[in-house]
C-alpha cells in the first residue's frame, strides 16, 4: 500500500482488522476519553478526524474510572 502511494486505504484496512486487535488512533482516543483517562482537549489535540471524535465524545456517556492507588 505505502509503496504504491495508496496510504489513503490504510484506515479502511485497520477498521477491517478490528477483530485482530487493530484500531485507529482516533478510536483509542475516544475510548481513553470515555474511560476518563484523558481530557476532551487532549483527545481533540491528537485526533486525526477531529469532527468525528468530537461527535463521538458528545454522544458517549462519560463514566470516569476510579484512580488506582499504588504505594511507592
CHARMM internal coordinates of N, CA and C (Angstrom, degrees):
IC EDIT
DIST 1 N 1 CA 1.4438
DIST 1 CA 1 C 1.5293
ANGL 1 N 1 CA 1 C 111.01
DIST 1 C 2 N 1.3193
ANGL 1 CA 1 C 2 N 116.48
DIHE 1 N 1 CA 1 C 2 N -49.57
DIST 2 N 2 CA 1.4577
ANGL 1 C 2 N 2 CA 120.22
DIHE 1 CA 1 C 2 N 2 CA -176.20
DIST 2 CA 2 C 1.5263
ANGL 2 N 2 CA 2 C 110.40
DIHE 1 C 2 N 2 CA 2 C -67.65
DIST 2 C 3 N 1.3018
ANGL 2 CA 2 C 3 N 116.79
DIHE 2 N 2 CA 2 C 3 N -46.23
DIST 3 N 3 CA 1.4622
ANGL 2 C 3 N 3 CA 120.09
DIHE 2 CA 2 C 3 N 3 CA 179.54
DIST 3 CA 3 C 1.5220
ANGL 3 N 3 CA 3 C 112.36
DIHE 2 C 3 N 3 CA 3 C -61.31
DIST 3 C 4 N 1.3018
ANGL 3 CA 3 C 4 N 115.98
DIHE 3 N 3 CA 3 C 4 N -29.61
DIST 4 N 4 CA 1.4626
ANGL 3 C 4 N 4 CA 120.96
DIHE 3 CA 3 C 4 N 4 CA -179.07
DIST 4 CA 4 C 1.5320
ANGL 4 N 4 CA 4 C 111.81
DIHE 3 C 4 N 4 CA 4 C -90.84
DIST 4 C 5 N 1.3387
ANGL 4 CA 4 C 5 N 116.60
DIHE 4 N 4 CA 4 C 5 N 9.52
DIST 5 N 5 CA 1.4740
ANGL 4 C 5 N 5 CA 122.59
DIHE 4 CA 4 C 5 N 5 CA -179.75
DIST 5 CA 5 C 1.5306
ANGL 5 N 5 CA 5 C 111.81
DIHE 4 C 5 N 5 CA 5 C 56.89
DIST 5 C 6 N 1.3219
ANGL 5 CA 5 C 6 N 116.19
DIHE 5 N 5 CA 5 C 6 N 39.33
DIST 6 N 6 CA 1.4724
ANGL 5 C 6 N 6 CA 120.92
DIHE 5 CA 5 C 6 N 6 CA 179.15
DIST 6 CA 6 C 1.5240
ANGL 6 N 6 CA 6 C 110.29
DIHE 5 C 6 N 6 CA 6 C -116.50
DIST 6 C 7 N 1.3287
ANGL 6 CA 6 C 7 N 115.53
DIHE 6 N 6 CA 6 C 7 N 40.46
DIST 7 N 7 CA 1.4640
ANGL 6 C 7 N 7 CA 120.01
DIHE 6 CA 6 C 7 N 7 CA -178.23
DIST 7 CA 7 C 1.5253
ANGL 7 N 7 CA 7 C 112.64
DIHE 6 C 7 N 7 CA 7 C -64.31
DIST 7 C 8 N 1.3227
ANGL 7 CA 7 C 8 N 117.08
DIHE 7 N 7 CA 7 C 8 N -20.27
DIST 8 N 8 CA 1.4622
ANGL 7 C 8 N 8 CA 120.13
DIHE 7 CA 7 C 8 N 8 CA 177.80
DIST 8 CA 8 C 1.5269
ANGL 8 N 8 CA 8 C 111.49
DIHE 7 C 8 N 8 CA 8 C -60.48
DIST 8 C 9 N 1.3319
ANGL 8 CA 8 C 9 N 117.46
DIHE 8 N 8 CA 8 C 9 N -17.75
DIST 9 N 9 CA 1.4663
ANGL 8 C 9 N 9 CA 121.86
DIHE 8 CA 8 C 9 N 9 CA -179.22
DIST 9 CA 9 C 1.5284
ANGL 9 N 9 CA 9 C 112.86
DIHE 8 C 9 N 9 CA 9 C -84.58
DIST 9 C 10 N 1.3281
ANGL 9 CA 9 C 10 N 117.90
DIHE 9 N 9 CA 9 C 10 N -14.04
DIST 10 N 10 CA 1.4615
ANGL 9 C 10 N 10 CA 121.01
DIHE 9 CA 9 C 10 N 10 CA -174.28
DIST 10 CA 10 C 1.5344
ANGL 10 N 10 CA 10 C 114.15
DIHE 9 C 10 N 10 CA 10 C -59.74
DIST 10 C 11 N 1.3275
ANGL 10 CA 10 C 11 N 120.47
DIHE 10 N 10 CA 10 C 11 N -45.88
DIST 11 N 11 CA 1.4687
ANGL 10 C 11 N 11 CA 118.38
DIHE 10 CA 10 C 11 N 11 CA 178.96
DIST 11 CA 11 C 1.5315
ANGL 11 N 11 CA 11 C 113.29
DIHE 10 C 11 N 11 CA 11 C -56.78
DIST 11 C 12 N 1.3100
ANGL 11 CA 11 C 12 N 117.68
DIHE 11 N 11 CA 11 C 12 N -39.63
DIST 12 N 12 CA 1.4715
ANGL 11 C 12 N 12 CA 120.84
DIHE 11 CA 11 C 12 N 12 CA 178.04
DIST 12 CA 12 C 1.5152
ANGL 12 N 12 CA 12 C 111.89
DIHE 11 C 12 N 12 CA 12 C -65.99
DIST 12 C 13 N 1.3144
ANGL 12 CA 12 C 13 N 116.45
DIHE 12 N 12 CA 12 C 13 N -38.62
DIST 13 N 13 CA 1.4683
ANGL 12 C 13 N 13 CA 120.85
DIHE 12 CA 12 C 13 N 13 CA 177.99
DIST 13 CA 13 C 1.5217
ANGL 13 N 13 CA 13 C 110.19
DIHE 12 C 13 N 13 CA 13 C -65.86
DIST 13 C 14 N 1.3336
ANGL 13 CA 13 C 14 N 116.21
DIHE 13 N 13 CA 13 C 14 N -41.49
DIST 14 N 14 CA 1.4701
ANGL 13 C 14 N 14 CA 119.84
DIHE 13 CA 13 C 14 N 14 CA 178.66
DIST 14 CA 14 C 1.5268
ANGL 14 N 14 CA 14 C 110.08
DIHE 13 C 14 N 14 CA 14 C -64.82
DIST 14 C 15 N 1.3182
ANGL 14 CA 14 C 15 N 117.75
DIHE 14 N 14 CA 14 C 15 N -42.13
DIST 15 N 15 CA 1.4677
ANGL 14 C 15 N 15 CA 120.78
DIHE 14 CA 14 C 15 N 15 CA 177.73
DIST 15 CA 15 C 1.5202
ANGL 15 N 15 CA 15 C 110.80
DIHE 14 C 15 N 15 CA 15 C -60.02
DIST 15 C 16 N 1.3212
ANGL 15 CA 15 C 16 N 116.71
DIHE 15 N 15 CA 15 C 16 N -41.56
DIST 16 N 16 CA 1.4633
ANGL 15 C 16 N 16 CA 121.43
DIHE 15 CA 15 C 16 N 16 CA 178.85
DIST 16 CA 16 C 1.5267
ANGL 16 N 16 CA 16 C 111.24
DIHE 15 C 16 N 16 CA 16 C -63.97
DIST 16 C 17 N 1.3225
ANGL 16 CA 16 C 17 N 117.06
DIHE 16 N 16 CA 16 C 17 N -32.19
DIST 17 N 17 CA 1.4597
ANGL 16 C 17 N 17 CA 121.72
DIHE 16 CA 16 C 17 N 17 CA -178.74
DIST 17 CA 17 C 1.5142
ANGL 17 N 17 CA 17 C 114.59
DIHE 16 C 17 N 17 CA 17 C -87.06
DIST 17 C 18 N 1.3193
ANGL 17 CA 17 C 18 N 116.97
DIHE 17 N 17 CA 17 C 18 N 15.45
DIST 18 N 18 CA 1.4705
ANGL 17 C 18 N 18 CA 121.28
DIHE 17 CA 17 C 18 N 18 CA -177.92
DIST 18 CA 18 C 1.5368
ANGL 18 N 18 CA 18 C 112.32
DIHE 17 C 18 N 18 CA 18 C -56.45
DIST 18 C 19 N 1.3233
ANGL 18 CA 18 C 19 N 117.86
DIHE 18 N 18 CA 18 C 19 N -39.46
DIST 19 N 19 CA 1.4747
ANGL 18 C 19 N 19 CA 121.22
DIHE 18 CA 18 C 19 N 19 CA -179.23
DIST 19 CA 19 C 1.5319
ANGL 19 N 19 CA 19 C 111.85
DIHE 18 C 19 N 19 CA 19 C -64.99
DIST 19 C 20 N 1.3230
ANGL 19 CA 19 C 20 N 115.96
DIHE 19 N 19 CA 19 C 20 N -24.36
DIST 20 N 20 CA 1.4519
ANGL 19 C 20 N 20 CA 120.91
DIHE 19 CA 19 C 20 N 20 CA 178.93
DIST 20 CA 20 C 1.5346
ANGL 20 N 20 CA 20 C 111.40
DIHE 19 C 20 N 20 CA 20 C -90.77
DIST 20 C 21 N 1.3220
ANGL 20 CA 20 C 21 N 117.36
DIHE 20 N 20 CA 20 C 21 N 5.64
DIST 21 N 21 CA 1.4564
ANGL 20 C 21 N 21 CA 121.81
DIHE 20 CA 20 C 21 N 21 CA 175.74
DIST 21 CA 21 C 1.5159
ANGL 21 N 21 CA 21 C 115.19
DIHE 20 C 21 N 21 CA 21 C 98.62
DIST 21 C 22 N 1.3212
ANGL 21 CA 21 C 22 N 117.49
DIHE 21 N 21 CA 21 C 22 N 5.35
DIST 22 N 22 CA 1.4595
ANGL 21 C 22 N 22 CA 119.65
DIHE 21 CA 21 C 22 N 22 CA 178.84
DIST 22 CA 22 C 1.5248
ANGL 22 N 22 CA 22 C 109.60
DIHE 21 C 22 N 22 CA 22 C -80.89
DIST 22 C 23 N 1.3338
ANGL 22 CA 22 C 23 N 116.27
DIHE 22 N 22 CA 22 C 23 N 145.54
DIST 23 N 23 CA 1.4521
ANGL 22 C 23 N 23 CA 119.72
DIHE 22 CA 22 C 23 N 23 CA 174.73
DIST 23 CA 23 C 1.5153
ANGL 23 N 23 CA 23 C 109.73
DIHE 22 C 23 N 23 CA 23 C -153.72
DIST 23 C 24 N 1.3121
ANGL 23 CA 23 C 24 N 114.49
DIHE 23 N 23 CA 23 C 24 N 151.16
DIST 24 N 24 CA 1.4480
ANGL 23 C 24 N 24 CA 120.87
DIHE 23 CA 23 C 24 N 24 CA 177.88
DIST 24 CA 24 C 1.5266
ANGL 24 N 24 CA 24 C 109.65
DIHE 23 C 24 N 24 CA 24 C -75.13
DIST 24 C 25 N 1.3073
ANGL 24 CA 24 C 25 N 116.11
DIHE 24 N 24 CA 24 C 25 N 152.28
DIST 25 N 25 CA 1.4575
ANGL 24 C 25 N 25 CA 121.11
DIHE 24 CA 24 C 25 N 25 CA 177.24
DIST 25 CA 25 C 1.5235
ANGL 25 N 25 CA 25 C 110.71
DIHE 24 C 25 N 25 CA 25 C -56.33
DIST 25 C 26 N 1.3244
ANGL 25 CA 25 C 26 N 117.02
DIHE 25 N 25 CA 25 C 26 N -41.80
DIST 26 N 26 CA 1.4622
ANGL 25 C 26 N 26 CA 120.00
DIHE 25 CA 25 C 26 N 26 CA 179.98
DIST 26 CA 26 C 1.5272
ANGL 26 N 26 CA 26 C 111.64
DIHE 25 C 26 N 26 CA 26 C -61.52
DIST 26 C 27 N 1.3215
ANGL 26 CA 26 C 27 N 117.86
DIHE 26 N 26 CA 26 C 27 N -37.77
DIST 27 N 27 CA 1.4685
ANGL 26 C 27 N 27 CA 121.15
DIHE 26 CA 26 C 27 N 27 CA 177.17
DIST 27 CA 27 C 1.5288
ANGL 27 N 27 CA 27 C 110.69
DIHE 26 C 27 N 27 CA 27 C -64.35
DIST 27 C 28 N 1.3198
ANGL 27 CA 27 C 28 N 116.48
DIHE 27 N 27 CA 27 C 28 N -40.57
DIST 28 N 28 CA 1.4646
ANGL 27 C 28 N 28 CA 120.37
DIHE 27 CA 27 C 28 N 28 CA 178.50
DIST 28 CA 28 C 1.5236
ANGL 28 N 28 CA 28 C 110.30
DIHE 27 C 28 N 28 CA 28 C -65.26
DIST 28 C 29 N 1.3195
ANGL 28 CA 28 C 29 N 117.32
DIHE 28 N 28 CA 28 C 29 N -40.88
DIST 29 N 29 CA 1.4640
ANGL 28 C 29 N 29 CA 120.82
DIHE 28 CA 28 C 29 N 29 CA 178.58
DIST 29 CA 29 C 1.5235
ANGL 29 N 29 CA 29 C 111.45
DIHE 28 C 29 N 29 CA 29 C -63.58
DIST 29 C 30 N 1.3243
ANGL 29 CA 29 C 30 N 117.19
DIHE 29 N 29 CA 29 C 30 N -42.05
DIST 30 N 30 CA 1.4657
ANGL 29 C 30 N 30 CA 121.39
DIHE 29 CA 29 C 30 N 30 CA 178.05
DIST 30 CA 30 C 1.5244
ANGL 30 N 30 CA 30 C 109.83
DIHE 29 C 30 N 30 CA 30 C -60.95
DIST 30 C 31 N 1.3274
ANGL 30 CA 30 C 31 N 116.62
DIHE 30 N 30 CA 30 C 31 N -44.46
DIST 31 N 31 CA 1.4692
ANGL 30 C 31 N 31 CA 120.75
DIHE 30 CA 30 C 31 N 31 CA -179.99
DIST 31 CA 31 C 1.5243
ANGL 31 N 31 CA 31 C 111.34
DIHE 30 C 31 N 31 CA 31 C -64.85
DIST 31 C 32 N 1.3162
ANGL 31 CA 31 C 32 N 118.02
DIHE 31 N 31 CA 31 C 32 N -44.06
DIST 32 N 32 CA 1.4667
ANGL 31 C 32 N 32 CA 121.11
DIHE 31 CA 31 C 32 N 32 CA 179.01
DIST 32 CA 32 C 1.5242
ANGL 32 N 32 CA 32 C 111.19
DIHE 31 C 32 N 32 CA 32 C -62.32
DIST 32 C 33 N 1.3215
ANGL 32 CA 32 C 33 N 116.77
DIHE 32 N 32 CA 32 C 33 N -39.33
DIST 33 N 33 CA 1.4642
ANGL 32 C 33 N 33 CA 119.86
DIHE 32 CA 32 C 33 N 33 CA 177.54
DIST 33 CA 33 C 1.5298
ANGL 33 N 33 CA 33 C 110.61
DIHE 32 C 33 N 33 CA 33 C -66.83
DIST 33 C 34 N 1.3171
ANGL 33 CA 33 C 34 N 117.28
DIHE 33 N 33 CA 33 C 34 N -43.09
DIST 34 N 34 CA 1.4672
ANGL 33 C 34 N 34 CA 121.07
DIHE 33 CA 33 C 34 N 34 CA -179.69
DIST 34 CA 34 C 1.5201
ANGL 34 N 34 CA 34 C 111.12
DIHE 33 C 34 N 34 CA 34 C -62.21
DIST 34 C 35 N 1.3198
ANGL 34 CA 34 C 35 N 117.33
DIHE 34 N 34 CA 34 C 35 N -32.03
DIST 35 N 35 CA 1.4691
ANGL 34 C 35 N 35 CA 121.74
DIHE 34 CA 34 C 35 N 35 CA 178.82
DIST 35 CA 35 C 1.5213
ANGL 35 N 35 CA 35 C 112.36
DIHE 34 C 35 N 35 CA 35 C -83.68
DIST 35 C 36 N 1.3306
ANGL 35 CA 35 C 36 N 117.19
DIHE 35 N 35 CA 35 C 36 N -2.91
DIST 36 N 36 CA 1.4585
ANGL 35 C 36 N 36 CA 121.12
DIHE 35 CA 35 C 36 N 36 CA 177.85
DIST 36 CA 36 C 1.5154
ANGL 36 N 36 CA 36 C 113.78
DIHE 35 C 36 N 36 CA 36 C 78.72
DIST 36 C 37 N 1.3285
ANGL 36 CA 36 C 37 N 117.15
DIHE 36 N 36 CA 36 C 37 N 18.27
DIST 37 N 37 CA 1.4562
ANGL 36 C 37 N 37 CA 120.60
DIHE 36 CA 36 C 37 N 37 CA -176.97
DIST 37 CA 37 C 1.5267
ANGL 37 N 37 CA 37 C 113.28
DIHE 36 C 37 N 37 CA 37 C -90.26
DIST 37 C 38 N 1.3349
ANGL 37 CA 37 C 38 N 116.97
DIHE 37 N 37 CA 37 C 38 N -21.01
DIST 38 N 38 CA 1.4617
ANGL 37 C 38 N 38 CA 121.40
DIHE 37 CA 37 C 38 N 38 CA 174.67
DIST 38 CA 38 C 1.5228
ANGL 38 N 38 CA 38 C 108.52
DIHE 37 C 38 N 38 CA 38 C -137.67
DIST 38 C 39 N 1.3070
ANGL 38 CA 38 C 39 N 115.60
DIHE 38 N 38 CA 38 C 39 N 158.36
DIST 39 N 39 CA 1.4645
ANGL 38 C 39 N 39 CA 120.67
DIHE 38 CA 38 C 39 N 39 CA 179.19
DIST 39 CA 39 C 1.5294
ANGL 39 N 39 CA 39 C 110.07
DIHE 38 C 39 N 39 CA 39 C -81.82
DIST 39 C 40 N 1.3112
ANGL 39 CA 39 C 40 N 115.08
DIHE 39 N 39 CA 39 C 40 N 164.30
DIST 40 N 40 CA 1.4630
ANGL 39 C 40 N 40 CA 120.38
DIHE 39 CA 39 C 40 N 40 CA 176.04
DIST 40 CA 40 C 1.5205
ANGL 40 N 40 CA 40 C 110.10
DIHE 39 C 40 N 40 CA 40 C -62.33
DIST 40 C 41 N 1.3213
ANGL 40 CA 40 C 41 N 116.41
DIHE 40 N 40 CA 40 C 41 N -37.96
DIST 41 N 41 CA 1.4683
ANGL 40 C 41 N 41 CA 120.17
DIHE 40 CA 40 C 41 N 41 CA 179.91
DIST 41 CA 41 C 1.5191
ANGL 41 N 41 CA 41 C 110.99
DIHE 40 C 41 N 41 CA 41 C -62.96
DIST 41 C 42 N 1.3281
ANGL 41 CA 41 C 42 N 117.14
DIHE 41 N 41 CA 41 C 42 N -42.24
DIST 42 N 42 CA 1.4691
ANGL 41 C 42 N 42 CA 121.23
DIHE 41 CA 41 C 42 N 42 CA 179.27
DIST 42 CA 42 C 1.5277
ANGL 42 N 42 CA 42 C 110.35
DIHE 41 C 42 N 42 CA 42 C -65.25
DIST 42 C 43 N 1.3174
ANGL 42 CA 42 C 43 N 116.65
DIHE 42 N 42 CA 42 C 43 N -42.91
DIST 43 N 43 CA 1.4679
ANGL 42 C 43 N 43 CA 120.22
DIHE 42 CA 42 C 43 N 43 CA 179.40
DIST 43 CA 43 C 1.5239
ANGL 43 N 43 CA 43 C 110.78
DIHE 42 C 43 N 43 CA 43 C -62.13
DIST 43 C 44 N 1.3124
ANGL 43 CA 43 C 44 N 116.85
DIHE 43 N 43 CA 43 C 44 N -46.18
DIST 44 N 44 CA 1.4599
ANGL 43 C 44 N 44 CA 120.36
DIHE 43 CA 43 C 44 N 44 CA -178.32
DIST 44 CA 44 C 1.5275
ANGL 44 N 44 CA 44 C 112.25
DIHE 43 C 44 N 44 CA 44 C -68.62
DIST 44 C 45 N 1.3187
ANGL 44 CA 44 C 45 N 116.90
DIHE 44 N 44 CA 44 C 45 N -33.16
DIST 45 N 45 CA 1.4649
ANGL 44 C 45 N 45 CA 120.01
DIHE 44 CA 44 C 45 N 45 CA 179.55
DIST 45 CA 45 C 1.5245
ANGL 45 N 45 CA 45 C 111.40
DIHE 44 C 45 N 45 CA 45 C -64.57
DIST 45 C 46 N 1.3254
ANGL 45 CA 45 C 46 N 116.97
DIHE 45 N 45 CA 45 C 46 N -30.57
DIST 46 N 46 CA 1.4561
ANGL 45 C 46 N 46 CA 120.83
DIHE 45 CA 45 C 46 N 46 CA -176.03
DIST 46 CA 46 C 1.5327
ANGL 46 N 46 CA 46 C 113.77
DIHE 45 C 46 N 46 CA 46 C -103.46
DIST 46 C 47 N 1.3227
ANGL 46 CA 46 C 47 N 116.66
DIHE 46 N 46 CA 46 C 47 N -4.35
DIST 47 N 47 CA 1.4692
ANGL 46 C 47 N 47 CA 120.97
DIHE 46 CA 46 C 47 N 47 CA -176.58
DIST 47 CA 47 C 1.5247
ANGL 47 N 47 CA 47 C 111.95
DIHE 46 C 47 N 47 CA 47 C -73.26
DIST 47 C 48 N 1.3182
ANGL 47 CA 47 C 48 N 114.72
DIHE 47 N 47 CA 47 C 48 N 147.26
DIST 48 N 48 CA 1.4557
ANGL 47 C 48 N 48 CA 121.17
DIHE 47 CA 47 C 48 N 48 CA 174.87
DIST 48 CA 48 C 1.5298
ANGL 48 N 48 CA 48 C 109.59
DIHE 47 C 48 N 48 CA 48 C -84.34
DIST 48 C 49 N 1.3095
ANGL 48 CA 48 C 49 N 116.53
DIHE 48 N 48 CA 48 C 49 N -49.66
DIST 49 N 49 CA 1.4663
ANGL 48 C 49 N 49 CA 122.87
DIHE 48 CA 48 C 49 N 49 CA 179.07
DIST 49 CA 49 C 1.5314
ANGL 49 N 49 CA 49 C 108.21
DIHE 48 C 49 N 49 CA 49 C -103.91
DIST 49 C 50 N 1.3210
ANGL 49 CA 49 C 50 N 116.23
DIHE 49 N 49 CA 49 C 50 N 78.82
DIST 50 N 50 CA 1.4606
ANGL 49 C 50 N 50 CA 121.83
DIHE 49 CA 49 C 50 N 50 CA -172.34
DIST 50 CA 50 C 1.5286
ANGL 50 N 50 CA 50 C 113.70
DIHE 49 C 50 N 50 CA 50 C -57.35
DIST 50 C 51 N 1.3166
ANGL 50 CA 50 C 51 N 118.01
DIHE 50 N 50 CA 50 C 51 N -40.88
DIST 51 N 51 CA 1.4622
ANGL 50 C 51 N 51 CA 120.77
DIHE 50 CA 50 C 51 N 51 CA -178.68
DIST 51 CA 51 C 1.5285
ANGL 51 N 51 CA 51 C 111.07
DIHE 50 C 51 N 51 CA 51 C -64.12
DIST 51 C 52 N 1.3092
ANGL 51 CA 51 C 52 N 117.49
DIHE 51 N 51 CA 51 C 52 N -41.43
DIST 52 N 52 CA 1.4662
ANGL 51 C 52 N 52 CA 121.33
DIHE 51 CA 51 C 52 N 52 CA 179.83
DIST 52 CA 52 C 1.5242
ANGL 52 N 52 CA 52 C 110.17
DIHE 51 C 52 N 52 CA 52 C -66.76
DIST 52 C 53 N 1.3195
ANGL 52 CA 52 C 53 N 116.88
DIHE 52 N 52 CA 52 C 53 N -42.98
DIST 53 N 53 CA 1.4692
ANGL 52 C 53 N 53 CA 120.72
DIHE 52 CA 52 C 53 N 53 CA 178.84
DIST 53 CA 53 C 1.5257
ANGL 53 N 53 CA 53 C 109.33
DIHE 52 C 53 N 53 CA 53 C -62.92
DIST 53 C 54 N 1.3123
ANGL 53 CA 53 C 54 N 117.57
DIHE 53 N 53 CA 53 C 54 N -43.31
DIST 54 N 54 CA 1.4675
ANGL 53 C 54 N 54 CA 122.06
DIHE 53 CA 53 C 54 N 54 CA 178.92
DIST 54 CA 54 C 1.5297
ANGL 54 N 54 CA 54 C 110.26
DIHE 53 C 54 N 54 CA 54 C -59.72
DIST 54 C 55 N 1.3205
ANGL 54 CA 54 C 55 N 118.34
DIHE 54 N 54 CA 54 C 55 N -43.13
DIST 55 N 55 CA 1.4682
ANGL 54 C 55 N 55 CA 121.74
DIHE 54 CA 54 C 55 N 55 CA 179.55
DIST 55 CA 55 C 1.5261
ANGL 55 N 55 CA 55 C 110.94
DIHE 54 C 55 N 55 CA 55 C -63.85
DIST 55 C 56 N 1.3185
ANGL 55 CA 55 C 56 N 117.43
DIHE 55 N 55 CA 55 C 56 N -42.73
DIST 56 N 56 CA 1.4672
ANGL 55 C 56 N 56 CA 120.74
DIHE 55 CA 55 C 56 N 56 CA 179.18
DIST 56 CA 56 C 1.5311
ANGL 56 N 56 CA 56 C 110.91
DIHE 55 C 56 N 56 CA 56 C -63.76
DIST 56 C 57 N 1.3141
ANGL 56 CA 56 C 57 N 116.00
DIHE 56 N 56 CA 56 C 57 N -40.48
DIST 57 N 57 CA 1.4677
ANGL 56 C 57 N 57 CA 119.00
DIHE 56 CA 56 C 57 N 57 CA -179.17
DIST 57 CA 57 C 1.5197
ANGL 57 N 57 CA 57 C 111.23
DIHE 56 C 57 N 57 CA 57 C -67.51
DIST 57 C 58 N 1.3187
ANGL 57 CA 57 C 58 N 117.58
DIHE 57 N 57 CA 57 C 58 N -34.65
DIST 58 N 58 CA 1.4699
ANGL 57 C 58 N 58 CA 120.51
DIHE 57 CA 57 C 58 N 58 CA 177.73
DIST 58 CA 58 C 1.5235
ANGL 58 N 58 CA 58 C 111.73
DIHE 57 C 58 N 58 CA 58 C -67.80
DIST 58 C 59 N 1.3291
ANGL 58 CA 58 C 59 N 116.41
DIHE 58 N 58 CA 58 C 59 N -36.64
DIST 59 N 59 CA 1.4639
ANGL 58 C 59 N 59 CA 119.80
DIHE 58 CA 58 C 59 N 59 CA -175.60
DIST 59 CA 59 C 1.5253
ANGL 59 N 59 CA 59 C 113.12
DIHE 58 C 59 N 59 CA 59 C -87.11
DIST 59 C 60 N 1.3259
ANGL 59 CA 59 C 60 N 117.43
DIHE 59 N 59 CA 59 C 60 N -17.56
DIST 60 N 60 CA 1.4691
ANGL 59 C 60 N 60 CA 120.77
DIHE 59 CA 59 C 60 N 60 CA -177.22
DIST 60 CA 60 C 1.5242
ANGL 60 N 60 CA 60 C 110.40
DIHE 59 C 60 N 60 CA 60 C -80.83
DIST 60 C 61 N 1.3112
ANGL 60 CA 60 C 61 N 114.91
DIHE 60 N 60 CA 60 C 61 N 146.73
DIST 61 N 61 CA 1.4571
ANGL 60 C 61 N 61 CA 121.15
DIHE 60 CA 60 C 61 N 61 CA 174.20
DIST 61 CA 61 C 1.5180
ANGL 61 N 61 CA 61 C 106.80
DIHE 60 C 61 N 61 CA 61 C -84.18
DIST 61 C 62 N 1.3228
ANGL 61 CA 61 C 62 N 116.33
DIHE 61 N 61 CA 61 C 62 N 121.51
DIST 62 N 62 CA 1.4591
ANGL 61 C 62 N 62 CA 121.06
DIHE 61 CA 61 C 62 N 62 CA -177.45
DIST 62 CA 62 C 1.5304
ANGL 62 N 62 CA 62 C 109.67
DIHE 61 C 62 N 62 CA 62 C -85.01
DIST 62 C 63 N 1.3274
ANGL 62 CA 62 C 63 N 116.40
DIHE 62 N 62 CA 62 C 63 N 113.50
DIST 63 N 63 CA 1.4565
ANGL 62 C 63 N 63 CA 121.75
DIHE 62 CA 62 C 63 N 63 CA 177.91
DIST 63 CA 63 C 1.5251
ANGL 63 N 63 CA 63 C 108.67
DIHE 62 C 63 N 63 CA 63 C -126.22
DIST 63 C 64 N 1.3384
ANGL 63 CA 63 C 64 N 116.46
DIHE 63 N 63 CA 63 C 64 N 90.20
DIST 64 N 64 CA 1.4578
ANGL 63 C 64 N 64 CA 118.65
DIHE 63 CA 63 C 64 N 64 CA -178.20
DIST 64 CA 64 C 1.5218
ANGL 64 N 64 CA 64 C 111.93
DIHE 63 C 64 N 64 CA 64 C -63.93
DIST 64 C 65 N 1.3038
ANGL 64 CA 64 C 65 N 115.36
DIHE 64 N 64 CA 64 C 65 N 143.03
DIST 65 N 65 CA 1.4591
ANGL 64 C 65 N 65 CA 122.17
DIHE 64 CA 64 C 65 N 65 CA 178.13
DIST 65 CA 65 C 1.5232
ANGL 65 N 65 CA 65 C 108.59
DIHE 64 C 65 N 65 CA 65 C -86.50
DIST 65 C 66 N 1.3323
ANGL 65 CA 65 C 66 N 118.19
DIHE 65 N 65 CA 65 C 66 N 145.09
DIST 66 N 66 CA 1.4537
ANGL 65 C 66 N 66 CA 119.54
DIHE 65 CA 65 C 66 N 66 CA 177.73
DIST 66 CA 66 C 1.5259
ANGL 66 N 66 CA 66 C 110.68
DIHE 65 C 66 N 66 CA 66 C -65.72
DIST 66 C 67 N 1.3170
ANGL 66 CA 66 C 67 N 114.89
DIHE 66 N 66 CA 66 C 67 N 146.51
DIST 67 N 67 CA 1.4617
ANGL 66 C 67 N 67 CA 119.83
DIHE 66 CA 66 C 67 N 67 CA 178.37
DIST 67 CA 67 C 1.5326
ANGL 67 N 67 CA 67 C 109.02
DIHE 66 C 67 N 67 CA 67 C -69.92
DIST 67 C 68 N 1.3007
ANGL 67 CA 67 C 68 N 115.76
DIHE 67 N 67 CA 67 C 68 N 144.01
DIST 68 N 68 CA 1.4585
ANGL 67 C 68 N 68 CA 121.14
DIHE 67 CA 67 C 68 N 68 CA 178.98
DIST 68 CA 68 C 1.5248
ANGL 68 N 68 CA 68 C 107.70
DIHE 67 C 68 N 68 CA 68 C -97.91
DIST 68 C 69 N 1.3060
ANGL 68 CA 68 C 69 N 116.25
DIHE 68 N 68 CA 68 C 69 N 124.47
DIST 69 N 69 CA 1.4629
ANGL 68 C 69 N 69 CA 120.97
DIHE 68 CA 68 C 69 N 69 CA 179.41
DIST 69 CA 69 C 1.5150
ANGL 69 N 69 CA 69 C 109.78
DIHE 68 C 69 N 69 CA 69 C -89.99
DIST 69 C 70 N 1.3102
ANGL 69 CA 69 C 70 N 115.22
DIHE 69 N 69 CA 69 C 70 N 125.43
DIST 70 N 70 CA 1.4647
ANGL 69 C 70 N 70 CA 120.02
DIHE 69 CA 69 C 70 N 70 CA 175.21
DIST 70 CA 70 C 1.5154
ANGL 70 N 70 CA 70 C 108.33
DIHE 69 C 70 N 70 CA 70 C -124.37
DIST 70 C 71 N 1.3263
ANGL 70 CA 70 C 71 N 116.72
DIHE 70 N 70 CA 70 C 71 N 115.70
DIST 71 N 71 CA 1.4774
ANGL 70 C 71 N 71 CA 119.04
DIHE 70 CA 70 C 71 N 71 CA -178.75
DIST 71 CA 71 C 1.5233
ANGL 71 N 71 CA 71 C 110.86
DIHE 70 C 71 N 71 CA 71 C -64.85
DIST 71 C 72 N 1.3278
ANGL 71 CA 71 C 72 N 116.02
DIHE 71 N 71 CA 71 C 72 N 144.95
DIST 72 N 72 CA 1.4659
ANGL 71 C 72 N 72 CA 119.05
DIHE 71 CA 71 C 72 N 72 CA -179.21
DIST 72 CA 72 C 1.4996
ANGL 72 N 72 CA 72 C 113.83
DIHE 71 C 72 N 72 CA 72 C -95.51
END
COOR INIT
IC SEED 1 N 1 CA 1 C
IC BUILD
